[in-house]
Amino acid sequence: MAVHYHCRHCRSEIGTIDSPLMDAERLGLHTLSAEERRNMISYTQGHVHIQTICEDCQESLKRNPDFHELDQFIQ
């Protein structure tokens, strides 16, 4: 099972973890609420896809706090 991280704003690939030893607790996913899990995690063909925020988009959010109101601010 591979875990793929993508930016939820610009959709860039941030990284992939491909290890049979990974589980939800090691990834810290157990700390998410049920709603956060629904919004951030999806499963396809045995792989886990996690939406997070890349460094570039985080910097944009820091400079433009009104962007927090948008699901996507980069098209």
N, C-alpha and C positions, 0 to 999 in steps of 0.2 A: 504494500500500500504506500503510495507516494502522497505527500502533503504539499500542495502547491499554494503559494501565497501570491495574491494579486492586489494591486491598489484599487480600491473601490471608486476612486475618482478618475484616474487617468488610464486605468486598466492595464498598466504595465506589470510585467512579471517581476516580482521581488525576489523570489527564490523558491527552491524545492528541497524538501527533505525526503529522502527515499531510504528508509531504514525499517526493517521488520520490528525493531525494538520500540518504535514510537507508539504512544498511546495518548489518550486525551489528557491524562494527568501530567505526563511529561511535557506536553505542549502547553499546558496551562488552560486548556479549554474547559476544565471542570469548574473554573472560577467564573465562567460566563453565566448569565441568567438564561433562561429558556428563550426569551425574546432575542437576546444578543446572539445566541446560537442560530436561531432561525434566520436572522439578518446577515450573519457573517459566514456561515458554513454551508457548503453544498457538497453533495456526493455524486460522482459520475464514474461509471465503469471501475469501481473499486478504488477510486482515488478521492482524496479529500481536497476541496478548494476552499481557501480561507480568504475573505476580503479584509484587507487592512489598509493602512495609509502609508505610501512611500515617503521618503524624506523630502522630496521636492514638493509634493502636495501638502505635507505637514507645514513646510515653510510658508507656502502660499496661504494656508489657513491662519498661520500666525500673523502674517502681514495684513490679511483681509478677514477679520473675524466674522463679517457678515456672510462669508461663504459657508459657515457652519449650518446655515439654514437650508442649503441645497444638498440633494443627494449626490449630484455630480456638478462640478463647476468647470470641468475640462471636457470638451466635446470632441 
